[in-house]
């Protein structure tokens, strides 16, 4: 692995056996550590606020309050951790709903253990992580949801194009601000404007779109 960074992780999943297995897997990696576990949304939000982890692995299908609602609760509570949905569902609507709600990635539970660790490292570095089989599906969803891409590109300012390339490279707002020598608040305003212009709903969609258009 060329790049590596240490990261703390909270697991939110209603299956104790799965949590135990994922925790044991993560503990095999010297750079990753589980700092909290929760079996439901309320507990998950509480632990996430207390521990402020780098990453949150969040199950989609939980009783009472599902993963999408949990994700919204975490964002409403200003939890700044990178949130990765970890689920069995490869349903297009679930993927789009999760990204729209502010997920930083979407991984399927049938992936190989080594691949999960690799993706967690990528997420810790600020990169967008999506299971390979979902990338095509998401790209198709974006394609069918919008008409003329060329008009969209022409409406972007040079600064917005710079920011899109950095988003596609997996950089979070803080690092984009540092690289372009502007404030994080200014980056957020630019991101908001370019999402509106491109009729996209999340940074992950921007990253997929940028790769499609050869901007990544």
Secondary structure as UniProt FT lines:
FT   STRAND          7..12
FT   HELIX           16..26
FT   TURN            27..28
FT   TURN            30..31
FT   STRAND          32..38
FT   HELIX           41..51
FT   STRAND          55..58
FT   HELIX           67..76
FT   TURN            77..78
FT   STRAND          82..87
FT   HELIX           92..100
FT   TURN            101..102
FT   STRAND          105..108
FT   TURN            109..110
FT   HELIX           113..124
FT   TURN            125..126
FT   STRAND          129..130
FT   HELIX           132..145
FT   HELIX           149..154
FT   HELIX           158..168
FT   TURN            169..170
FT   HELIX           173..180
FT   HELIX           184..198
FT   HELIX           203..212
FT   TURN            213..214
//
